[in-house]
Amino acid sequence: MSILSQLSVSSPVSYLAAFLVPALDAVLPVLPSETVVIALGVATAGRADPRIAVLVALAACGAFAGDNLCYFLGLRFGPFARRRLFSGQRGQRSLAWADQALQQFGARIIVVCRFIPGGRTAVTFTCGVLRYPWRRFAVATACAGVIWASYAFFLGRLGGKAFEDRPWLGFLLAFGVAVAVSAVVEILRRTRPWRVLRGLRGNRGRREDQDLPTR
């Protein structure tokens, strides 16, 4: 927990970490972006320095930059990804389902998957592969970045405020809540897509019926 003592509104390391870790986490999911933002919240708990808003803004900008980097990687290497990752009938079905789901629930999927470990990278890269409209993607990732950064930072501040004398306990509390929220979102993700998939299949079946030639 010695890192908590190095993070403060007066430390340049805090500003670099606030932007760089969420940005690079999109292409390197092993980086603990949420952990770093929570730690920043704990380290600044109980203070009302206006520079705290800069840290939150940098974390949101870093998340936005990382999402868009992943999108453009998917756009650039889309043909290769289609051949290697989505080859075969099953891969094509998965890609077709993802395309329909994004068209119908695009912004919501992008925002929600921001809170699922690994989900951010998969969704943003797939958006690029499918050439999902960038303007809509940019708006969704901007909203997701602001929501995520504010949530993680102020979760850390609440934990740090609850344990001012023992900030490491505040960090553990905030981190535990974040893990629980991610678990709930993951459970909902595993149940909700089945209803969406059935709806998409139903719509596809109705369209196929409408396309059948009449005798």
CYANA upper distance limits for C-alpha pairs under 8 A (distance plus 0.5 A):
  1 MET  CA      5 SER  CA      8.31
  1 MET  CA    168 TRP  CA      6.74
  2 SER  CA      6 GLN  CA      7.56
  3 ILE  CA      7 LEU  CA      7.04
  4 LEU  CA     39 ALA  CA      6.88
  4 LEU  CA     40 LEU  CA      8.05
  4 LEU  CA     42 VAL  CA      8.09
  4 LEU  CA     43 ALA  CA      6.18
  4 LEU  CA    167 PRO  CA      8.31
  4 LEU  CA    168 TRP  CA      8.31
  5 SER  CA     43 ALA  CA      7.67
  6 GLN  CA     11 SER  CA      7.82
  6 GLN  CA     13 VAL  CA      8.35
  7 LEU  CA     11 SER  CA      6.80
  7 LEU  CA     13 VAL  CA      7.46
  7 LEU  CA     14 SER  CA      5.86
  7 LEU  CA     39 ALA  CA      8.32
  7 LEU  CA     40 LEU  CA      6.75
  7 LEU  CA     43 ALA  CA      6.46
  7 LEU  CA     44 THR  CA      8.49
  8 SER  CA     14 SER  CA      6.76
  8 SER  CA     40 LEU  CA      7.69
  8 SER  CA     43 ALA  CA      6.52
  8 SER  CA     44 THR  CA      6.63
  9 VAL  CA     14 SER  CA      7.34
  9 VAL  CA     15 TYR  CA      8.47
  9 VAL  CA     44 THR  CA      7.55
  9 VAL  CA     49 ASP  CA      8.17
  9 VAL  CA     51 ARG  CA      6.74
  9 VAL  CA     52 ILE  CA      6.96
  9 VAL  CA     55 LEU  CA      8.34
 10 SER  CA     14 SER  CA      8.47
 11 SER  CA     15 TYR  CA      7.83
 12 PRO  CA     16 LEU  CA      6.89
 13 VAL  CA     17 ALA  CA      6.47
 14 SER  CA     18 ALA  CA      6.47
 14 SER  CA     40 LEU  CA      7.70
 14 SER  CA     55 LEU  CA      8.09
 15 TYR  CA     19 PHE  CA      7.01
 15 TYR  CA     55 LEU  CA      6.62
 15 TYR  CA     58 LEU  CA      7.63
 16 LEU  CA     20 LEU  CA      6.32
 17 ALA  CA     21 VAL  CA      5.99
 17 ALA  CA     36 VAL  CA      7.77
 18 ALA  CA     22 PRO  CA      7.46
 18 ALA  CA     36 VAL  CA      7.78
 18 ALA  CA     37 VAL  CA      6.99
 18 ALA  CA     40 LEU  CA      8.44
 18 ALA  CA     55 LEU  CA      6.63
 18 ALA  CA     56 VAL  CA      8.06
 18 ALA  CA     58 LEU  CA      6.25
 18 ALA  CA     59 ALA  CA      5.23
 18 ALA  CA     62 GLY  CA      7.74
 19 PHE  CA     23 ALA  CA      6.72
 19 PHE  CA     58 LEU  CA      5.51
 19 PHE  CA     59 ALA  CA      5.46
 19 PHE  CA     60 ALA  CA      8.22
 19 PHE  CA     61 CYS  CA      7.20
 19 PHE  CA     62 GLY  CA      4.86
 19 PHE  CA     63 ALA  CA      8.08
 20 LEU  CA     24 LEU  CA      6.51
 20 LEU  CA     62 GLY  CA      6.63
 21 VAL  CA     25 ASP  CA      6.32
 21 VAL  CA     31 LEU  CA      7.13
 21 VAL  CA     32 PRO  CA      7.77
 21 VAL  CA     33 SER  CA      5.80
 21 VAL  CA     36 VAL  CA      8.12
 21 VAL  CA     62 GLY  CA      7.89
 22 PRO  CA     26 ALA  CA      7.54
 22 PRO  CA     33 SER  CA      5.32
 22 PRO  CA     34 GLU  CA      8.11
 22 PRO  CA     59 ALA  CA      6.93
 22 PRO  CA     62 GLY  CA      5.63
 22 PRO  CA     63 ALA  CA      5.39
 22 PRO  CA     66 GLY  CA      7.21
 23 ALA  CA     61 CYS  CA      8.46
 23 ALA  CA     62 GLY  CA      4.83
 23 ALA  CA     63 ALA  CA      5.63
 23 ALA  CA     64 PHE  CA      7.75
 23 ALA  CA     65 ALA  CA      6.13
 23 ALA  CA     66 GLY  CA      4.43
 23 ALA  CA     67 ASP  CA      7.92
 24 LEU  CA     28 LEU  CA      6.38
 24 LEU  CA     29 PRO  CA      8.40
 24 LEU  CA     31 LEU  CA      7.90
 24 LEU  CA     66 GLY  CA      6.43
 25 ASP  CA     29 PRO  CA      5.25
 25 ASP  CA     30 VAL  CA      7.35
 25 ASP  CA     31 LEU  CA      5.68
 25 ASP  CA     32 PRO  CA      7.72
 25 ASP  CA     33 SER  CA      6.74
 25 ASP  CA     66 GLY  CA      7.45
 26 ALA  CA     63 ALA  CA      8.22
 26 ALA  CA     66 GLY  CA      5.54
 26 ALA  CA     67 ASP  CA      6.46
 26 ALA  CA     69 LEU  CA      8.22
 26 ALA  CA     70 CYS  CA      6.79
 26 ALA  CA    120 ARG  CA      7.32
 26 ALA  CA    121 THR  CA      5.83
 27 VAL  CA     66 GLY  CA      7.78
 27 VAL  CA     69 LEU  CA      8.45
 27 VAL  CA     70 CYS  CA      6.79
 27 VAL  CA    121 THR  CA      7.13
 29 PRO  CA    117 PRO  CA      8.27
 29 PRO  CA    118 GLY  CA      6.70
 29 PRO  CA    121 THR  CA      7.74
 32 PRO  CA     36 VAL  CA      6.72
 33 SER  CA     37 VAL  CA      6.85
 34 GLU  CA     38 ILE  CA      6.58
 34 GLU  CA    152 ALA  CA      6.88
 35 THR  CA     39 ALA  CA      6.58
 35 THR  CA    175 PHE  CA      7.46
 36 VAL  CA     40 LEU  CA      6.74
 37 VAL  CA     41 GLY  CA      6.84
 37 VAL  CA     59 ALA  CA      7.70
 37 VAL  CA    149 ALA  CA      7.64
 37 VAL  CA    152 ALA  CA      6.46
 37 VAL  CA    153 PHE  CA      5.90
 37 VAL  CA    156 GLY  CA      8.12
 38 ILE  CA     42 VAL  CA      6.79
 38 ILE  CA    152 ALA  CA      5.72
 38 ILE  CA    153 PHE  CA      5.54
 38 ILE  CA    154 PHE  CA      8.06
 38 ILE  CA    155 LEU  CA      7.07
 38 ILE  CA    156 GLY  CA      4.89
 38 ILE  CA    157 ARG  CA      8.15
 38 ILE  CA    171 PHE  CA      7.59
 38 ILE  CA    174 ALA  CA      7.54
 38 ILE  CA    175 PHE  CA      7.57
 39 ALA  CA     43 ALA  CA      6.56
 39 ALA  CA    153 PHE  CA      8.29
 39 ALA  CA    156 GLY  CA      6.71
 39 ALA  CA    171 PHE  CA      6.88
 40 LEU  CA     44 THR  CA      6.74
 40 LEU  CA    153 PHE  CA      7.14
 40 LEU  CA    156 GLY  CA      7.58
 41 GLY  CA     45 ALA  CA      6.51
 41 GLY  CA    152 ALA  CA      8.10
 41 GLY  CA    153 PHE  CA      5.06
 41 GLY  CA    154 PHE  CA      6.39
 41 GLY  CA    155 LEU  CA      7.52
 41 GLY  CA    156 GLY  CA      4.69
 41 GLY  CA    157 ARG  CA      4.89
 41 GLY  CA    158 LEU  CA      8.45
 41 GLY  CA    160 GLY  CA      7.79
 42 VAL  CA    153 PHE  CA      8.40
 42 VAL  CA    156 GLY  CA      5.04
 42 VAL  CA    157 ARG  CA      5.28
 42 VAL  CA    158 LEU  CA      8.00
 42 VAL  CA    159 GLY  CA      6.92
 42 VAL  CA    160 GLY  CA      4.85
 42 VAL  CA    161 LYS  CA      8.03
 42 VAL  CA    167 PRO  CA      7.07
 42 VAL  CA    170 GLY  CA      7.21
 42 VAL  CA    171 PHE  CA      6.62
 43 ALA  CA    157 ARG  CA      8.14
 43 ALA  CA    160 GLY  CA      7.56
 43 ALA  CA    167 PRO  CA      7.95
 44 THR  CA     52 ILE  CA      8.00
 44 THR  CA    157 ARG  CA      7.21
 44 THR  CA    160 GLY  CA      8.39
 45 ALA  CA    156 GLY  CA      8.06
 45 ALA  CA    157 ARG  CA      5.04
 45 ALA  CA    158 LEU  CA      7.64
 45 ALA  CA    160 GLY  CA      5.73
 45 ALA  CA    161 LYS  CA      5.95
 45 ALA  CA    164 GLU  CA      8.20
 46 GLY  CA    157 ARG  CA      7.95
 46 GLY  CA    160 GLY  CA      8.22
 46 GLY  CA    161 LYS  CA      6.46
 46 GLY  CA    164 GLU  CA      8.42
 48 ALA  CA     52 ILE  CA      7.99
 50 PRO  CA     54 VAL  CA      7.96
 51 ARG  CA     55 LEU  CA      7.18
 52 ILE  CA     56 VAL  CA      7.03
 53 ALA  CA     57 ALA  CA      6.61
 54 VAL  CA     58 LEU  CA      6.52
 55 LEU  CA     59 ALA  CA      6.72
 56 VAL  CA     60 ALA  CA      6.77
 56 VAL  CA    149 ALA  CA      6.47
 56 VAL  CA    150 SER  CA      6.88
 56 VAL  CA    153 PHE  CA      7.34
 57 ALA  CA     61 CYS  CA      6.58
 57 ALA  CA    146 VAL  CA      8.08
 57 ALA  CA    149 ALA  CA      8.24
 58 LEU  CA     62 GLY  CA      6.44
 59 ALA  CA     63 ALA  CA      6.70
 59 ALA  CA    145 GLY  CA      8.18
 59 ALA  CA    149 ALA  CA      6.20
 60 ALA  CA     64 PHE  CA      6.69
 60 ALA  CA    142 ALA  CA      8.08
 60 ALA  CA    145 GLY  CA      5.00
 60 ALA  CA    146 VAL  CA      5.47
 60 ALA  CA    148 TRP  CA      7.82
 60 ALA  CA    149 ALA  CA      5.75
 60 ALA  CA    150 SER  CA      8.43
 61 CYS  CA     65 ALA  CA      6.51
 61 CYS  CA    142 ALA  CA      8.37
 61 CYS  CA    145 GLY  CA      7.42
 61 CYS  CA    146 VAL  CA      8.50
 62 GLY  CA     66 GLY  CA      6.59
 62 GLY  CA    145 GLY  CA      8.48
 63 ALA  CA     67 ASP  CA      6.65
 63 ALA  CA    141 THR  CA      8.46
 63 ALA  CA    145 GLY  CA      5.78
 64 PHE  CA     68 ASN  CA      6.75
 64 PHE  CA    138 ALA  CA      8.39
 64 PHE  CA    141 THR  CA      6.23
 64 PHE  CA    142 ALA  CA      6.15
 64 PHE  CA    144 ALA  CA      8.46
 64 PHE  CA    145 GLY  CA      6.11
 65 ALA  CA     69 LEU  CA      6.56
 66 GLY  CA     70 CYS  CA      6.71
 67 ASP  CA     71 TYR  CA      6.71
 67 ASP  CA    120 ARG  CA      8.03
 67 ASP  CA    121 THR  CA      7.97
 67 ASP  CA    124 THR  CA      6.49
 67 ASP  CA    141 THR  CA      7.21
 68 ASN  CA     72 PHE  CA      6.65
 68 ASN  CA    124 THR  CA      7.93
 68 ASN  CA    138 ALA  CA      7.80
 68 ASN  CA    141 THR  CA      8.36
 69 LEU  CA     73 LEU  CA      6.70
 70 CYS  CA     74 GLY  CA      6.77
 70 CYS  CA    121 THR  CA      7.31
 70 CYS  CA    124 THR  CA      6.36
 70 CYS  CA    125 PHE  CA      5.69
 70 CYS  CA    128 GLY  CA      8.07
 71 TYR  CA     75 LEU  CA      6.71
 71 TYR  CA    124 THR  CA      5.62
 71 TYR  CA    125 PHE  CA      5.38
 71 TYR  CA    126 THR  CA      7.90
 71 TYR  CA    127 CYS  CA      6.66
 71 TYR  CA    128 GLY  CA      4.90
 71 TYR  CA    129 VAL  CA      8.23
 72 PHE  CA     76 ARG  CA      6.42
 72 PHE  CA    125 PHE  CA      8.17
 72 PHE  CA    128 GLY  CA      6.36
 73 LEU  CA     77 PHE  CA      6.45
 73 LEU  CA     78 GLY  CA      8.37
 73 LEU  CA    125 PHE  CA      7.27
 73 LEU  CA    128 GLY  CA      7.44
 74 GLY  CA     78 GLY  CA      5.69
 74 GLY  CA     81 ALA  CA      8.25
 74 GLY  CA    124 THR  CA      8.30
 74 GLY  CA    125 PHE  CA      5.16
 74 GLY  CA    126 THR  CA      6.81
 74 GLY  CA    127 CYS  CA      7.62
 74 GLY  CA    128 GLY  CA      4.67
 74 GLY  CA    129 VAL  CA      5.09
 75 LEU  CA    125 PHE  CA      8.31
 75 LEU  CA    127 CYS  CA      8.48
 75 LEU  CA    128 GLY  CA      4.72
 75 LEU  CA    129 VAL  CA      5.52
 75 LEU  CA    130 LEU  CA      8.11
 75 LEU  CA    131 ARG  CA      6.86
 76 ARG  CA    128 GLY  CA      8.31
 76 ARG  CA    129 VAL  CA      8.38
 77 PHE  CA     81 ALA  CA      6.61
 77 PHE  CA    129 VAL  CA      7.79
 78 GLY  CA     82 ARG  CA      6.60
 78 GLY  CA    128 GLY  CA      7.55
 78 GLY  CA    129 VAL  CA      4.86
 78 GLY  CA    130 LEU  CA      8.00
 79 PRO  CA     83 ARG  CA      6.89
 79 PRO  CA    129 VAL  CA      8.14
 80 PHE  CA     84 ARG  CA      6.61
 81 ALA  CA     85 LEU  CA      5.62
 81 ALA  CA     86 PHE  CA      7.14
 81 ALA  CA    129 VAL  CA      7.82
 82 ARG  CA     86 PHE  CA      5.23
 82 ARG  CA     87 SER  CA      6.60
 82 ARG  CA    129 VAL  CA      8.25
 83 ARG  CA     87 SER  CA      5.61
 85 LEU  CA     91 GLY  CA      7.62
 86 PHE  CA     90 ARG  CA      8.16
 86 PHE  CA     91 GLY  CA      4.51
 86 PHE  CA     92 GLN  CA      6.26
 86 PHE  CA     94 SER  CA      8.14
 86 PHE  CA     95 LEU  CA      7.38
 87 SER  CA     91 GLY  CA      5.78
 87 SER  CA     92 GLN  CA      7.00
 88 GLY  CA     92 GLN  CA      6.75
 89 GLN  CA     93 ARG  CA      6.70
 90 ARG  CA     94 SER  CA      6.73
 91 GLY  CA     95 LEU  CA      6.66
 92 GLN  CA     96 ALA  CA      6.56
 93 ARG  CA     97 TRP  CA      6.58
 94 SER  CA     98 ALA  CA      6.63
 95 LEU  CA     99 ASP  CA      6.61
 96 ALA  CA    100 GLN  CA      6.80
 97 TRP  CA    101 ALA  CA      6.54
 97 TRP  CA    197 LEU  CA      8.15
 98 ALA  CA    102 LEU  CA      6.53
 99 ASP  CA    103 GLN  CA      6.71
 99 ASP  CA    130 LEU  CA      7.17
100 GLN  CA    104 GLN  CA      6.74
100 GLN  CA    200 LEU  CA      7.91
101 ALA  CA    105 PHE  CA      6.15
101 ALA  CA    106 GLY  CA      7.29
101 ALA  CA    196 VAL  CA      8.13
101 ALA  CA    200 LEU  CA      8.30
102 LEU  CA    106 GLY  CA      4.43
102 LEU  CA    107 ALA  CA      8.19
102 LEU  CA    109 ILE  CA      7.64
102 LEU  CA    127 CYS  CA      8.46
102 LEU  CA    132 TYR  CA      8.31
105 PHE  CA    109 ILE  CA      6.47
106 GLY  CA    110 ILE  CA      6.74
107 ALA  CA    111 VAL  CA      6.67
107 ALA  CA    136 ARG  CA      8.00
107 ALA  CA    137 PHE  CA      7.75
107 ALA  CA    140 ALA  CA      5.64
108 ARG  CA    112 VAL  CA      6.50
108 ARG  CA    140 ALA  CA      8.36
109 ILE  CA    113 CYS  CA      6.43
109 ILE  CA    123 VAL  CA      8.48
110 ILE  CA    114 ARG  CA      7.01
110 ILE  CA    120 ARG  CA      7.93
110 ILE  CA    123 VAL  CA      7.15
110 ILE  CA    124 THR  CA      7.82
110 ILE  CA    137 PHE  CA      8.46
110 ILE  CA    140 ALA  CA      6.95
110 ILE  CA    141 THR  CA      7.30
110 ILE  CA    144 ALA  CA      7.86
111 VAL  CA    115 PHE  CA      8.19
111 VAL  CA    140 ALA  CA      6.97
111 VAL  CA    141 THR  CA      7.28
111 VAL  CA    143 CYS  CA      7.77
111 VAL  CA    144 ALA  CA      5.25
112 VAL  CA    116 ILE  CA      7.82
112 VAL  CA    144 ALA  CA      8.34
112 VAL  CA    185 VAL  CA      8.04
113 CYS  CA    119 GLY  CA      5.52
113 CYS  CA    120 ARG  CA      5.76
113 CYS  CA    123 VAL  CA      7.64
114 ARG  CA    119 GLY  CA      7.10
114 ARG  CA    120 ARG  CA      5.36
114 ARG  CA    144 ALA  CA      7.06
114 ARG  CA    145 GLY  CA      8.48
114 ARG  CA    148 TRP  CA      7.81
115 PHE  CA    119 GLY  CA      8.05
115 PHE  CA    120 ARG  CA      7.94
115 PHE  CA    148 TRP  CA      7.90
115 PHE  CA    182 SER  CA      6.33
115 PHE  CA    185 VAL  CA      7.72
116 ILE  CA    120 ARG  CA      7.18
116 ILE  CA    182 SER  CA      6.15
116 ILE  CA    183 ALA  CA      8.43
116 ILE  CA    185 VAL  CA      7.34
116 ILE  CA    186 GLU  CA      6.77
117 PRO  CA    182 SER  CA      7.97
118 GLY  CA    122 ALA  CA      7.00
119 GLY  CA    123 VAL  CA      6.54
120 ARG  CA    124 THR  CA      6.56
121 THR  CA    125 PHE  CA      6.44
122 ALA  CA    126 THR  CA      6.55
123 VAL  CA    127 CYS  CA      6.60
124 THR  CA    128 GLY  CA      7.06
125 PHE  CA    129 VAL  CA      6.87
126 THR  CA    130 LEU  CA      6.57
127 CYS  CA    131 ARG  CA      6.47
127 CYS  CA    132 TYR  CA      5.59
127 CYS  CA    137 PHE  CA      8.41
128 GLY  CA    132 TYR  CA      6.70
132 TYR  CA    136 ARG  CA      8.43
132 TYR  CA    137 PHE  CA      7.55
133 PRO  CA    137 PHE  CA      6.76
134 TRP  CA    138 ALA  CA      6.34
135 ARG  CA    139 VAL  CA      6.81
136 ARG  CA    140 ALA  CA      6.72
137 PHE  CA    141 THR  CA      6.57
138 ALA  CA    142 ALA  CA      6.47
139 VAL  CA    143 CYS  CA      6.79
140 ALA  CA    144 ALA  CA      6.60
141 THR  CA    145 GLY  CA      6.38
142 ALA  CA    146 VAL  CA      6.82
143 CYS  CA    147 ILE  CA      6.64
144 ALA  CA    148 TRP  CA      6.41
145 GLY  CA    149 ALA  CA      6.43
146 VAL  CA    150 SER  CA      6.51
147 ILE  CA    151 TYR  CA      6.50
148 TRP  CA    152 ALA  CA      6.55
149 ALA  CA    153 PHE  CA      6.39
150 SER  CA    154 PHE  CA      6.44
151 TYR  CA    155 LEU  CA      6.39
152 ALA  CA    156 GLY  CA      6.81
152 ALA  CA    178 ALA  CA      8.03
153 PHE  CA    157 ARG  CA      6.88
154 PHE  CA    158 LEU  CA      6.58
155 LEU  CA    159 GLY  CA      6.82
155 LEU  CA    174 ALA  CA      6.19
155 LEU  CA    178 ALA  CA      8.49
156 GLY  CA    160 GLY  CA      6.51
156 GLY  CA    170 GLY  CA      7.73
156 GLY  CA    171 PHE  CA      6.85
156 GLY  CA    174 ALA  CA      5.89
156 GLY  CA    175 PHE  CA      8.23
157 ARG  CA    161 LYS  CA      6.44
158 LEU  CA    162 ALA  CA      6.69
158 LEU  CA    170 GLY  CA      8.23
158 LEU  CA    174 ALA  CA      8.01
159 GLY  CA    163 PHE  CA      6.95
159 GLY  CA    167 PRO  CA      8.34
159 GLY  CA    169 LEU  CA      8.20
159 GLY  CA    170 GLY  CA      4.53
159 GLY  CA    171 PHE  CA      6.55
159 GLY  CA    172 LEU  CA      8.50
159 GLY  CA    173 LEU  CA      6.46
159 GLY  CA    174 ALA  CA      5.72
160 GLY  CA    164 GLU  CA      6.06
160 GLY  CA    166 ARG  CA      8.48
160 GLY  CA    167 PRO  CA      5.90
160 GLY  CA    169 LEU  CA      8.32
160 GLY  CA    170 GLY  CA      4.98
160 GLY  CA    171 PHE  CA      7.02
161 LYS  CA    170 GLY  CA      7.82
162 ALA  CA    170 GLY  CA      6.91
163 PHE  CA    167 PRO  CA      6.16
163 PHE  CA    169 LEU  CA      6.84
163 PHE  CA    170 GLY  CA      5.67
164 GLU  CA    170 GLY  CA      8.09
166 ARG  CA    170 GLY  CA      7.36
167 PRO  CA    171 PHE  CA      6.66
168 TRP  CA    172 LEU  CA      6.72
169 LEU  CA    173 LEU  CA      6.64
170 GLY  CA    174 ALA  CA      6.64
171 PHE  CA    175 PHE  CA      6.42
172 LEU  CA    176 GLY  CA      6.44
173 LEU  CA    177 VAL  CA      6.83
174 ALA  CA    178 ALA  CA      6.76
175 PHE  CA    179 VAL  CA      6.72
176 GLY  CA    180 ALA  CA      6.70
177 VAL  CA    181 VAL  CA      6.69
178 ALA  CA    182 SER  CA      6.71
179 VAL  CA    183 ALA  CA      6.66
180 ALA  CA    184 VAL  CA      6.78
181 VAL  CA    185 VAL  CA      6.72
182 SER  CA    186 GLU  CA      6.58
183 ALA  CA    187 ILE  CA      6.70
184 VAL  CA    188 LEU  CA      6.75
185 VAL  CA    189 ARG  CA      6.54
186 GLU  CA    190 ARG  CA      6.72
187 ILE  CA    191 THR  CA      7.01
188 LEU  CA    192 ARG  CA      6.24
189 ARG  CA    193 PRO  CA      6.83
190 ARG  CA    194 TRP  CA      8.14
191 THR  CA    195 ARG  CA      8.03
192 ARG  CA    196 VAL  CA      7.02
193 PRO  CA    197 LEU  CA      6.25
194 TRP  CA    198 ARG  CA      6.64
195 ARG  CA    199 GLY  CA      6.70
196 VAL  CA    200 LEU  CA      6.63
197 LEU  CA    201 ARG  CA      6.55
198 ARG  CA    202 GLY  CA      6.49
199 GLY  CA    203 ASN  CA      6.64
200 LEU  CA    204 ARG  CA      6.58
201 ARG  CA    205 GLY  CA      6.52
202 GLY  CA    206 ARG  CA      6.72
203 ASN  CA    207 ARG  CA      6.69
204 ARG  CA    208 GLU  CA      6.64
205 GLY  CA    209 ASP  CA      6.68
206 ARG  CA    210 GLN  CA      6.69
207 ARG  CA    211 ASP  CA      6.68
208 GLU  CA    212 LEU  CA      6.88
